[in-house]
Amino acid sequence: MATKKNTGLLIIRWVVGLLFIFSGLVKANDPLGLSYKMQEFFQAWDMYFFNDYTLALSLIMNVFEVLAGVAVIIGWHMRLFGWLLLILIIFFSFLTGYALFSGKIKTCGCFGDCLPLTPAQSFTKDLILLLLILVLFINRKKIIPSLRPVAAVCSLIFCIAVIGELQAYVMKHLPLADCLPYKKGNNLLRQMQPPPNAVPDSIVMVFKYRKNGKVEEYTAETLPADLDSTYEFLDRTDKVVRKGNATPPIADFALFTFNGADTTKELLQSDAKYVMLFAKDFSAVDDWMNDDFKKYMQQLQQQQIHFYVVTADKQGAEKITGSIPADVLLCDGTVIKTAARVNPTYFVMHGADVLDKFSYIDLPERLLK
């Protein structure tokens, strides 16, 4: 009986540990994505003062998830990690439960953008994990480490170093696995279309009337038979009675000139090759507007490839327009943060097709020798 119990605990440890390791690695591939998701929660709670700390929290959280997963598998300091895991899963369950029952958060970001889960799926997953972690927590004193202390500490230090290096790399060079709709190989116009067989929202018109001092709401089918001048019309609204799934992967991508002209379709429907530099702002302009950039501009001009700077920072763009051979297009800042995790990021385009996408740091590798 004891052997079966120990085997059961070992299986649970591996399941919980691997899930935490996988979750941490997926999010470490795109720590900025997790920080934006944290900001979404903080904004829903009107806690905007936390926005400046979400990136640091994201980096720490990803390291801790992998660390906790490895610690559970090797059974290291389970009296401590039993408590930490229990607190963490209760916190995660609260977040996914809030996303599910409030309807304010579309996805919780549990597995990043590479494996999006609905709020219901995320909450169910966390409830199952909570039960498994409760079993580990109750039996935490019975779990014997599988590695000697020195080997265990070395393993955990190695994990911290690997995850730290991974996050440092993707923060400079873009995620290793780009799971966003703006990734290389995608057609942006197709990404701006609803998914195949999508179901639109089911909407009904609601009419609000007042009669004898009492306000009532009616649909077109339930309007009173004696509707006359004694009913005072107050308002008409559209009410979503069933949420559909007709939202396209890219829902708000738009490019405007300084004069406010929308050039999105004109550019994406063209049969030309061009390059867009997505710059959220120009705080790091001295880092990327260097000799390699100037050489790249010369090569693009020689090949008659048009160059655009896409930014949300109109004032910053106005300061550099005369110094580079480029047209400036304005775009929403949230869209730019989604499309380009590194500030700035190059998009090599042919019409709506993303031929290449790379960080400004990797520009020297794209230069013609």
C-alpha positions as CSV (number, residue, x, y, z in Angstrom):
1,M,0.0,0.0,0.0
2,A,2.8,2.4,0.9
3,T,4.5,1.6,-2.4
4,K,1.4,2.4,-4.4
5,K,1.0,5.7,-2.4
6,N,4.6,6.7,-3.1
7,T,4.1,5.9,-6.8
8,G,1.0,8.0,-6.9
9,L,2.8,10.9,-5.3
10,L,5.7,10.5,-7.7
11,I,3.3,10.6,-10.7
12,I,1.5,13.7,-9.3
13,R,4.9,15.4,-8.7
14,W,5.9,14.8,-12.3
15,V,2.5,16.0,-13.7
16,V,2.6,19.2,-11.5
17,G,6.3,19.8,-12.1
18,L,6.1,19.4,-15.9
19,L,3.1,21.6,-16.1
20,F,4.8,24.4,-14.2
21,I,8.0,24.0,-16.2
22,F,6.1,24.1,-19.5
23,S,4.0,27.1,-18.4
24,G,7.2,29.0,-17.3
25,L,9.1,28.2,-20.5
26,V,6.2,29.2,-22.8
27,K,5.8,32.5,-21.1
28,A,9.6,33.0,-20.8
29,N,9.6,32.9,-24.6
30,D,7.6,36.1,-24.5
31,P,7.9,37.9,-21.1
32,L,6.6,41.1,-22.5
33,G,3.4,39.4,-23.5
34,L,2.9,38.2,-19.9
35,S,3.6,41.8,-18.6
36,Y,0.9,43.2,-21.0
37,K,-1.5,40.6,-19.7
38,M,-0.7,41.6,-16.1
39,Q,-1.4,45.2,-17.1
40,E,-4.8,44.1,-18.4
41,F,-5.7,42.6,-15.0
42,F,-4.4,45.7,-13.1
43,Q,-6.3,48.0,-15.4
44,A,-9.5,46.0,-14.8
45,W,-8.9,46.6,-11.1
46,D,-8.0,50.3,-11.5
47,M,-4.5,49.6,-10.2
48,Y,-2.6,51.4,-12.8
49,F,0.3,52.2,-10.5
50,F,1.5,48.5,-10.9
51,N,2.0,48.9,-14.7
52,D,5.6,50.1,-14.3
53,Y,6.4,46.9,-12.5
54,T,4.7,44.3,-14.6
55,L,7.8,43.4,-16.7
56,A,9.9,42.7,-13.6
57,L,7.0,40.7,-12.1
58,S,6.8,38.7,-15.4
59,L,10.5,37.9,-15.5
60,I,10.5,36.8,-11.9
61,M,7.3,34.8,-12.3
62,N,8.6,32.8,-15.3
63,V,11.8,31.9,-13.4
64,F,9.9,30.9,-10.3
65,E,7.4,28.7,-12.2
66,V,10.3,26.7,-13.8
67,L,12.2,26.6,-10.5
68,A,9.1,25.3,-8.7
69,G,8.5,22.7,-11.3
70,V,12.0,21.3,-11.0
71,A,11.9,21.5,-7.2
72,V,8.7,19.4,-7.1
73,I,10.0,16.8,-9.5
74,I,13.3,16.3,-7.5
75,G,11.4,16.7,-4.2
76,W,13.7,19.5,-2.9
77,H,12.6,21.3,0.2
78,M,8.9,20.3,-0.2
79,R,7.9,21.8,3.1
80,L,8.8,25.2,1.7
81,F,7.7,24.6,-1.9
82,G,4.5,22.9,-0.8
83,W,3.4,26.2,0.7
84,L,4.7,28.2,-2.2
85,L,2.9,26.0,-4.8
86,L,-0.3,26.1,-2.8
87,I,-0.3,29.9,-2.5
88,L,0.6,30.2,-6.2
89,I,-2.2,28.0,-7.5
90,I,-4.7,29.7,-5.2
91,F,-3.6,33.0,-6.7
92,F,-3.8,31.6,-10.3
93,S,-7.2,30.1,-9.6
94,F,-8.4,33.5,-8.4
95,L,-7.1,35.2,-11.6
96,T,-8.7,32.6,-14.0
97,G,-11.9,32.6,-12.0
98,Y,-12.0,36.4,-12.2
99,A,-11.4,36.2,-16.0
100,L,-14.2,33.6,-16.3
101,F,-16.9,35.2,-14.2
102,S,-16.2,38.9,-14.8
103,G,-16.0,38.6,-18.6
104,K,-13.5,41.5,-18.5
105,I,-10.5,39.3,-19.6
106,K,-10.6,37.3,-22.8
107,T,-7.7,35.0,-22.0
108,C,-5.6,34.6,-18.9
109,G,-2.3,34.1,-20.6
110,C,-1.5,30.9,-18.6
111,F,0.4,29.4,-21.5
112,G,1.1,32.6,-23.4
113,D,0.0,33.3,-26.9
114,C,1.3,30.0,-28.2
115,L,-1.4,28.0,-26.5
116,P,-4.3,30.3,-25.8
117,L,-7.0,28.9,-23.4
118,T,-10.5,30.2,-22.8
119,P,-11.2,31.5,-19.3
120,A,-13.3,28.3,-18.7
121,Q,-10.4,26.0,-19.8
122,S,-7.9,28.0,-17.7
123,F,-10.1,27.9,-14.6
124,T,-10.8,24.2,-15.0
125,K,-7.0,23.5,-15.4
126,D,-6.2,25.5,-12.3
127,L,-8.9,23.6,-10.2
128,I,-7.4,20.3,-11.2
129,L,-3.9,21.6,-10.4
130,L,-5.2,22.8,-7.1
131,L,-6.4,19.3,-6.2
132,L,-3.1,17.8,-7.2
133,I,-1.1,20.3,-5.3
134,L,-3.3,19.8,-2.2
135,V,-2.3,16.1,-2.3
136,L,1.3,17.1,-2.4
137,F,0.9,19.7,0.3
138,I,-0.8,17.2,2.7
139,N,2.0,14.7,2.0
140,R,4.9,17.2,1.7
141,K,6.7,15.8,4.8
142,K,6.7,12.3,3.3
143,I,8.4,13.3,0.0
144,I,12.1,12.3,-0.1
145,P,14.5,14.3,-2.3
146,S,15.8,12.3,-5.3
147,L,19.0,14.3,-5.5
148,R,21.7,15.1,-3.0
149,P,21.7,18.6,-1.7
150,V,24.6,19.8,-3.8
151,A,23.2,18.3,-7.0
152,A,19.8,19.7,-6.3
153,V,21.1,23.2,-5.7
154,C,23.2,23.0,-8.8
155,S,20.2,21.9,-10.9
156,L,18.1,24.8,-9.6
157,I,20.9,27.3,-10.2
158,F,21.3,26.0,-13.8
159,C,17.5,26.4,-14.3
160,I,17.6,30.0,-13.1
161,A,20.6,30.7,-15.4
162,V,18.9,29.1,-18.5
163,I,15.6,30.9,-18.0
164,G,17.3,34.2,-17.2
165,E,19.4,33.9,-20.4
166,L,16.4,32.9,-22.5
167,Q,14.4,35.9,-21.3
168,A,17.3,38.3,-21.9
169,Y,17.7,36.9,-25.4
170,V,14.1,37.2,-26.5
171,M,13.8,40.7,-25.0
172,K,16.5,41.8,-27.6
173,H,15.9,39.4,-30.5
174,L,12.1,38.7,-30.5
175,P,10.6,35.5,-29.2
176,L,12.1,32.2,-30.4
177,A,8.6,31.0,-31.3
178,D,6.4,33.8,-32.6
179,C,2.8,32.8,-32.0
180,L,1.3,36.2,-32.8
181,P,-0.9,36.9,-35.9
182,Y,1.8,39.3,-37.1
183,K,4.4,36.5,-37.4
184,K,6.7,35.8,-40.3
185,G,4.8,33.9,-43.1
186,N,1.4,35.3,-42.2
187,N,-0.8,37.4,-44.5
188,L,-2.1,40.3,-42.5
189,L,-5.2,40.7,-44.6
190,R,-6.2,37.1,-44.0
191,Q,-5.5,37.6,-40.3
192,M,-7.9,40.5,-40.4
193,Q,-10.7,38.2,-41.5
194,P,-13.0,36.3,-39.1
195,P,-12.0,32.6,-38.6
196,P,-13.7,30.1,-41.0
197,N,-17.2,29.0,-39.9
198,A,-17.2,31.8,-37.3
199,V,-20.4,32.5,-35.5
200,P,-21.3,36.3,-35.1
201,D,-22.7,37.8,-32.0
202,S,-26.4,37.3,-31.6
203,I,-27.9,40.8,-31.0
204,V,-31.4,41.9,-30.3
205,M,-32.8,45.5,-30.2
206,V,-34.1,46.5,-26.8
207,F,-36.6,49.4,-26.6
208,K,-37.0,51.3,-23.3
209,Y,-40.4,53.0,-22.6
210,R,-41.9,54.7,-19.6
211,K,-45.6,54.4,-18.8
212,N,-47.4,55.6,-15.6
213,G,-43.9,56.4,-14.2
214,K,-42.7,52.9,-14.6
215,V,-39.8,52.1,-17.0
216,E,-40.0,48.8,-19.0
217,E,-37.7,47.2,-21.6
218,Y,-39.1,45.3,-24.6
219,T,-37.7,43.5,-27.6
220,A,-39.3,43.8,-31.1
221,E,-41.2,40.6,-30.3
222,T,-42.4,41.6,-26.9
223,L,-43.6,45.1,-27.6
224,P,-47.0,45.7,-25.9
225,A,-50.1,45.3,-28.1
226,D,-51.5,48.6,-26.8
227,L,-48.4,50.6,-27.6
228,D,-49.6,54.2,-28.2
229,S,-48.8,57.8,-27.2
230,T,-49.2,56.9,-23.5
231,Y,-45.9,55.1,-23.8
232,E,-42.9,57.5,-23.6
233,F,-40.0,56.3,-25.7
234,L,-36.7,56.6,-23.8
235,D,-34.0,54.7,-25.7
236,R,-33.1,51.9,-28.0
237,T,-30.0,49.8,-27.5
238,D,-28.4,46.6,-29.0
239,K,-28.0,43.8,-26.5
240,V,-25.7,40.8,-27.1
241,V,-27.7,37.7,-26.1
242,R,-25.1,35.2,-27.3
243,K,-21.4,35.9,-27.7
244,G,-20.0,34.7,-31.0
245,N,-16.4,33.9,-32.1
246,A,-16.3,36.1,-35.2
247,T,-13.4,38.3,-33.9
248,P,-10.5,38.1,-36.3
249,P,-6.9,37.5,-35.0
250,I,-6.1,41.0,-36.0
251,A,-9.0,43.3,-35.2
252,D,-7.5,46.8,-34.9
253,F,-4.6,47.2,-37.3
254,A,-4.7,50.5,-39.1
255,L,-2.1,52.8,-40.7
256,F,-2.7,56.6,-41.0
257,T,-0.7,59.4,-42.5
258,F,0.1,62.6,-40.6
259,N,-3.0,64.1,-42.3
260,G,-5.2,61.3,-41.0
261,A,-5.6,59.4,-44.3
262,D,-6.1,55.6,-43.8
263,T,-3.6,53.8,-46.0
264,T,-4.0,50.3,-44.6
265,K,-5.8,48.6,-47.5
266,E,-3.8,50.6,-50.1
267,L,-0.5,49.3,-48.7
268,L,-1.5,45.8,-47.9
269,Q,-3.3,45.2,-51.2
270,S,-0.3,46.5,-53.2
271,D,1.9,44.2,-55.2
272,A,5.1,45.9,-54.0
273,K,7.8,44.9,-51.6
274,Y,8.5,47.3,-48.8
275,V,9.9,47.5,-45.3
276,M,8.1,48.8,-42.2
277,L,10.0,49.7,-39.0
278,F,7.6,49.4,-36.0
279,A,8.8,51.9,-33.4
280,K,6.5,52.3,-30.4
281,D,8.5,55.5,-29.6
282,F,11.9,56.9,-30.2
283,S,13.5,56.6,-26.8
284,A,16.1,54.2,-28.2
285,V,16.7,56.0,-31.5
286,D,20.4,56.4,-30.8
287,D,20.7,52.6,-30.5
288,W,19.3,51.8,-34.0
289,M,19.8,54.8,-36.2
290,N,23.5,53.9,-36.7
291,D,25.8,53.1,-39.6
292,D,24.1,49.8,-40.2
293,F,20.8,51.5,-40.5
294,K,22.2,54.0,-43.0
295,K,23.7,51.2,-45.0
296,Y,20.3,49.4,-45.0
297,M,18.6,52.5,-46.2
298,Q,21.0,52.8,-49.1
299,Q,20.5,49.2,-50.1
300,L,16.7,49.6,-50.0
301,Q,16.9,52.7,-52.2
302,Q,19.2,50.9,-54.7
303,Q,16.5,48.1,-54.9
304,Q,13.7,50.7,-55.1
305,I,12.1,49.3,-52.0
306,H,10.0,51.8,-50.1
307,F,10.7,52.3,-46.3
308,Y,8.1,53.2,-43.7
309,V,8.3,54.1,-40.1
310,V,5.2,53.0,-38.2
311,T,4.8,54.6,-34.8
312,A,2.4,55.8,-32.2
313,D,4.8,58.7,-31.3
314,K,3.8,61.4,-33.7
315,Q,5.9,64.1,-32.0
316,G,9.0,61.9,-32.0
317,A,8.4,60.9,-35.6
318,E,8.2,64.6,-36.7
319,K,11.7,65.1,-35.3
320,I,13.4,62.4,-37.5
321,T,11.4,62.7,-40.7
322,G,14.0,64.9,-42.4
323,S,16.9,62.8,-41.4
324,I,15.9,59.5,-43.0
325,P,14.4,58.6,-46.4
326,A,11.1,57.2,-45.0
327,D,7.4,57.9,-44.9
328,V,5.9,57.9,-41.4
329,L,2.6,56.1,-40.7
330,L,0.8,56.4,-37.4
331,C,-0.6,53.3,-35.7
332,D,-2.2,52.5,-32.3
333,G,0.4,51.9,-29.6
334,T,-1.2,48.7,-28.4
335,V,-1.1,47.3,-31.9
336,I,2.6,48.1,-32.2
337,K,3.3,46.4,-28.8
338,T,1.5,43.3,-30.0
339,A,3.1,43.2,-33.5
340,A,6.6,44.1,-32.4
341,R,7.9,42.9,-29.0
342,V,11.2,44.7,-29.5
343,N,11.3,48.5,-30.0
344,P,11.9,48.8,-32.9
345,T,11.2,45.8,-35.1
346,Y,11.6,45.5,-38.9
347,F,8.9,43.9,-41.1
348,V,9.9,43.0,-44.6
349,M,6.6,42.9,-46.6
350,H,5.2,42.0,-50.0
351,G,1.7,43.4,-50.0
352,A,0.1,41.8,-47.0
353,D,2.6,39.0,-46.7
354,V,5.2,39.1,-43.9
355,L,8.4,37.9,-45.6
356,D,10.7,38.6,-42.7
357,K,10.5,40.1,-39.2
358,F,13.5,40.8,-37.0
359,S,14.8,43.0,-34.2
360,Y,16.9,46.1,-34.9
361,I,19.8,44.3,-33.2
362,D,19.7,41.6,-35.9
363,L,19.9,44.1,-38.8
364,P,23.6,43.5,-39.5
365,E,22.8,39.9,-40.5
366,R,20.3,41.2,-43.1
367,L,22.7,43.6,-44.8
368,L,23.9,42.7,-48.2
369,K,27.6,41.8,-48.1
